[in-house]
């Protein structure tokens, strides 16, 4: 099932979007890194956590399988959606200004930042709906 089906289900459920900005001062500061260095920090192993929108959510997994400079390849998995579980490749994954952004074939956009060596935080956006993403390694 597609992420767009999730979107339709969430619209029908009347869910409100939630801000995805991480709270200031909550993460340990990382040393200044180039975008290529940040991209390489995402690679290797799975990031496992959760996606959410309002009071709804489920498991989220990010697998970064490769990097080439600041370009990132891999896949995103969303579990527990009303549309079922989904798995989609990252399209045009790139780290710019320290943030990983990518689109999925369903037209969902994801943005993630390293909070420290073992945690990431960000957001997903599709058809005007936005929610939070967070995961740890």
PAZAPA-4460 file (N, C-alpha, C; in steps of 0.05 Angstrom, whole numbers, plus 32768, in hexadecimal, padded with zeros to 4 digits):
% residues 137
    n_x    n_y    n_z   ca_x   ca_y   ca_z    c_x    c_y    c_z   seq   type   mol
   8011   7FE8   8000   8000   8000   8000   8012   8019   8000     1      X     A
   8007   802E   7FF5   8018   8046   7FF1   8015   805A   8008     2      X     A
   8028   806C   800A   8027   8081   801D   8010   8094   8017     3      X     A
   8009   8097   7FFD   7FF2   80A8   7FF7   7FD8   809D   8003     4      X     A
   7FD7   8082   8005   7FC0   8076   8013   7FBF   807D   8030     5      X     A
   7FD7   807E   803C   7FDA   8087   8058   7FCF   80A4   805B     6      X     A
   7FD7   80B5   8048   7FCE   80D1   8048   7FB0   80D2   8048     7      X     A
   7FA3   80C3   8036   7F86   80C4   8034   7F7A   80BA   804E     8      X     A
   7F85   80A5   8059   7F7A   809B   8073   7F7D   80AF   8089     9      X     A
   7F93   80BD   808A   7F97   80D1   809F   7F84   80E9   809B    10      X     A
   7F80   80F0   8082   7F6D   8106   807D   7F51   80FE   8086    11      X     A
   7F49   80E6   8080   7F2F   80DC   8089   7F2D   80DA   80A7    12      X     A
   7F43   80D5   80B4   7F43   80D3   80D1   7F42   80EE   80DE    13      X     A
   7F47   8103   80CF   7F46   811E   80DA   7F5E   8125   80EC    14      X     A
   7F75   8119   80E6   7F8D   811E   80F6   7F98   813A   80F0    15      X     A
   7FA2   8147   8105   7FAF   8161   8102   7FCD   815D   80FF    16      X     A
   7FD9   816F   80F0   7FF6   816D   80EE   8004   8177   8107    17      X     A
   801D   816F   810A   802C   8176   8122   8046   8182   8119    18      X     A
   8051   8196   8128   806A   81A2   8121   8080   818D   8124    19      X     A
   8094   818E   8112   80A9   817A   8113   80C3   8187   811D    20      X     A
   80C3   819F   8125   80DC   81AC   812E   80E5   819F   8149    21      X     A
   80FE   8196   814A   8108   818B   8163   810A   81A1   8178    22      X     A
   8107   8199   8190   8109   81AC   81A6   8126   81B5   81A9    23      X     A
   8129   81CF   81AD   8144   81DB   81AF   8152   81D0   81C8    24      X     A
   816C   81CB   81C5   817C   81C3   81DB   8179   81A6   81E4    25      X     A
   8169   8196   81D6   8165   817B   81DF   817A   8167   81D5    26      X     A
   8188   816D   81BF   819B   815A   81B4   81B7   8163   81BA    27      X     A
   81C9   814F   81BC   81E5   8155   81C0   81EF   8161   81A6    28      X     A
   81FF   8176   81A8   820A   8183   8191   821E   8172   8182    29      X     A
   821B   8171   8168   822F   8163   8157   8244   8177   814E    30      X     A
   825C   816E   814A   8270   8180   813F   8268   8189   8122    31      X     A
   8271   81A0   8119   826B   81A9   80FE   8276   8194   80EA    32      X     A
   8264   818D   80D7   826C   8179   80C3   8263   8183   80A8    33      X     A
   8271   817A   8093   8269   817F   8078   8250   816E   8072    34      X     A
   8242   8175   805C   822B   8165   8054   8233   8148   804D    35      X     A
   824A   8144   8042   8253   8129   803C   8258   811A   8056    36      X     A
   8263   8126   806A   8268   8119   8084   824D   8112   8091    37      X     A
   8239   8124   808F   821F   811E   809A   8212   8107   808B    38      X     A
   8214   8107   8071   8208   80F1   8061   8214   80D6   806A    39      X     A
   822E   80D6   806E   823B   80BD   8077   8232   80B4   8093    40      X     A
   822B   80C7   80A4   8221   80C0   80BF   8206   80B1   80BD    41      X     A
   81F6   80B7   80A8   81DC   80AA   80A5   81DF   808D   809C    42      X     A
   81F5   8087   808F   81F9   806D   8082   8201   8058   8097    43      X     A
   81FA   803F   8091   8203   8028   80A1   81EF   8021   80B7    44      X     A
   81DF   800D   80B2   81CB   8004   80C6   81B1   8012   80C3    45      X     A
   819E   800A   80D3   8183   8015   80D2   817F   8029   80E8    46      X     A
   816F   803D   80E2   8165   8051   80F5   8148   8048   80FA    47      X     A
   8142   8042   8113   8127   8038   811A   811A   804B   812E    48      X     A
   8101   8052   8128   80F3   8064   813A   80D6   8065   8134    49      X     A
   80CB   807E   8132   80AE   8080   812D   80A8   8098   811B    50      X     A
   8091   8095   810D   8085   80AC   80FE   806C   80B3   810E    51      X     A
   8064   80CC   810C   804C   80D4   811A   803F   80EC   810C    52      X     A
   8025   80EE   8111   8016   8106   8109   8000   8108   811F    53      X     A
   8001   811E   812D   7FEE   8122   8143   7FF2   810B   8157    54      X     A
   7FDC   80FD   815D   7FDC   80E7   8170   7FE0   80CC   8163    55      X     A
   7FE3   80CC   8149   7FE7   80B3   813A   8004   80AF   8132    56      X     A
   800C   8095   8130   8028   8090   8129   802D   8072   8126    57      X     A
   8046   806C   8120   804E   8051   811D   806C   804F   811A    58      X     A
   8076   8038   8114   8093   8033   8112   809D   803F   80F7    59      X     A
   80B5   804A   80F8   80C3   8055   80E1   80DF   804A   80E1    60      X     A
   80E9   8041   80C9   8104   8037   80C6   8111   8045   80AE    61      X     A
   8129   804F   80B1   8138   805A   809B   8151   8049   8098    62      X     A
   8155   803E   8080   816D   802F   8079   817C   803F   8064    63      X     A
   8193   804A   806B   81A4   8058   8058   81B9   8043   804F    64      X     A
   81B8   803D   8035   81C9   8027   802B   81E2   8032   801C    65      X     A
   81E2   804B   8015   81F9   8056   8008   81FA   8074   8007    66      X     A
   8213   807E   8003   8217   809B   8000   822B   80A0   7FEA    67      X     A
   8228   80B6   7FDC   823B   80BF   7FC8   823D   80DD   7FCC    68      X     A
   8252   80E6   7FDA   8254   8102   7FE2   823D   8108   7FF5    69      X     A
   822C   811B   7FEE   8215   8122   7FFF   81FC   8114   7FF6    70      X     A
   81FD   8103   7FE2   81E5   80F4   7FD8   81E2   80DA   7FE9    71      X     A
   81C9   80D4   7FEE   81C2   80BE   8000   81AE   80AB   7FF2    72      X     A
   81B3   8090   7FF4   81A0   807D   7FEA   8197   806B   8001    73      X     A
   817F   8060   7FFD   8175   804E   8012   8157   804B   800F    74      X     A
   814A   8046   8026   812D   8042   8026   8121   804B   8040    75      X     A
   8107   8052   803F   80F8   8059   8057   80E1   8046   805A    76      X     A
   80DC   803D   8072   80C6   802A   8078   80B4   8037   808D    77      X     A
   809A   8036   8088   8086   8040   809A   8074   8029   80A2    78      X     A
   8071   8023   80BC   8061   800D   80C6   804A   8018   80D6    79      X     A
   8034   8009   80D6   801E   8010   80E7   800C   8026   80DD    80      X     A
   800D   802B   80C3   7FFC   803F   80B7   7FE1   8032   80B2    81      X     A
   7FCC   8043   80AF   7FB2   8038   80A8   7FB2   802B   808D    82      X     A
   7FC5   8032   807C   7FC8   8026   8061   7FD9   800D   8062    83      X     A
   7FE4   8006   8079   7FF6   7FEF   807A   8013   7FF8   807C    84      X     A
   8025   7FE5   8079   8041   7FEA   807A   804B   7FF2   805E    85      X     A
   805E   8005   805D   8069   800E   8043   8087   800E   8044    86      X     A
   8093   800A   802D   80B0   800A   8029   80B6   8017   800F    87      X     A
   80C4   802E   800F   80CA   803D   7FF7   80E7   8046   7FF6    88      X     A
   80F3   8046   7FDE   810E   8050   7FDC   8110   806E   7FDF    89      X     A
   8126   8078   7FE9   812C   8094   7FE9   8132   809D   7FCD    90      X     A
   8125   80B3   7FC4   812A   80BE   7FA9   8136   80D9   7FAE    91      X     A
   814C   80DE   7F9F   815A   80F8   7FA1   8162   80FE   7FBE    92      X     A
   816B   80EA   7FCD   8174   80EF   7FE8   818D   80FF   7FE8    93      X     A
   818E   8115   7FF7   81A5   8126   7FF8   81A7   8134   8013    94      X     A
   81C0   8138   801C   81C4   8148   8035   81CD   8164   802C    95      X     A
   81BE   8178   8035   81C4   8194   8030   81C1   81A3   804A    96      X     A
   81D5   81B3   8051   81D5   81C2   806A   81D0   81B0   8082    97      X     A
   81DB   8198   8081   81D9   8185   8097   81BF   8176   8099    98      X     A
   81AD   8179   8086   8193   816C   8087   818F   8159   8070    99      X     A
   8187   8140   8076   8181   812C   8061   8164   8131   8057   100      X     A
   8161   8136   803D   8147   8138   8032   8145   8125   801B   101      X     A
   812D   8119   8018   8128   8106   8002   810A   8105   7FFD   102      X     A
   8103   80FC   7FE5   80E8   80F6   7FDF   80E5   80D8   7FDC   103      X     A
   80CC   80CF   7FDE   80C6   80B3   7FDA   80B4   80B1   7FC1   104      X     A
   80B3   809A   7FB4   80A2   8098   7F9C   8085   80A0   7FA1   105      X     A
   807B   809F   7FB9   8060   80A7   7FC0   805D   80C5   7FC0   106      X     A
   8072   80D4   7FBC   8073   80F1   7FBE   8076   80FC   7FDA   107      X     A
   807A   80EA   7FED   8080   80F3   8008   809C   80FF   8009   108      X     A
   80A0   8115   8017   80BA   8121   801C   80C1   811C   8039   109      X     A
   80DB   8114   803D   80E4   8111   8059   80FD   8123   805C   110      X     A
   8100   812D   8074   8117   813E   807C   8120   8134   8097   111      X     A
   813A   812F   809A   8145   8125   80B3   8160   8132   80B9   112      X     A
   8164   8137   80D3   817E   8141   80DD   8188   812F   80F3   113      X     A
   81A3   812C   80F3   81AF   811E   8109   81AD   812F   8122   114      X     A
   81A4   8123   8138   81A3   8131   8151   81BD   812C   8161   115      X     A
   81C7   8114   815E   81E0   810B   8169   81E9   80F3   8159   116      X     A
   81FD   80E5   8162   8208   80CE   8153   81F3   80B7   814F   117      X     A
   81DF   80B6   8161   81CD   809F   8160   81B0   80A6   815E   118      X     A
   81A9   80BF   8158   818D   80C6   8155   8188   80DB   813F   119      X     A
   8172   80D8   8132   816A   80EB   811D   814D   80F4   8122   120      X     A
   8147   810B   8117   812C   8116   811B   8125   8127   8103   121      X     A
   810C   8127   80FC   8104   8137   80E5   80E6   8135   80E0   122      X     A
   80DF   8137   80C6   80C3   8138   80BF   80BD   812A   80A5   123      X     A
   80A4   8123   80A1   809A   811A   8087   8084   812C   807E   124      X     A
   8080   812E   8064   806C   8140   8058   8061   8133   803F   125      X     A
   8046   8132   803D   8039   8128   8025   801E   8135   8023   126      X     A
   8018   8140   800C   7FFE   814C   8005   7FF5   815E   801C   127      X     A
   8006   816F   8026   7FFF   8182   803A   7FFE   8178   8057   128      X     A
   8001   815E   805B   8003   8153   8076   8020   8150   807E   129      X     A
   8025   8158   8097   8041   8156   80A1   8041   8149   80BC   130      X     A
   8055   8139   80C1   8058   812B   80DA   8075   8129   80E2   131      X     A
   807A   811D   80F9   8095   811B   8104   80A1   80FF   80FD   132      X     A
   80BB   80FF   80FC   80CB   80E7   80FA   80E1   80E9   810F   133      X     A
   80E6   80D2   811C   80FD   80D1   812E   8106   80B4   8130   134      X     A
   8120   80B1   8132   812B   8096   8132   8146   8096   813F   135      X     A
   814F   807E   8148   8169   807A   8153   8176   8062   8146   136      X     A
   8190   8061   8149   819F   804A   813E   81A6   8037   8154   137      X     A
***
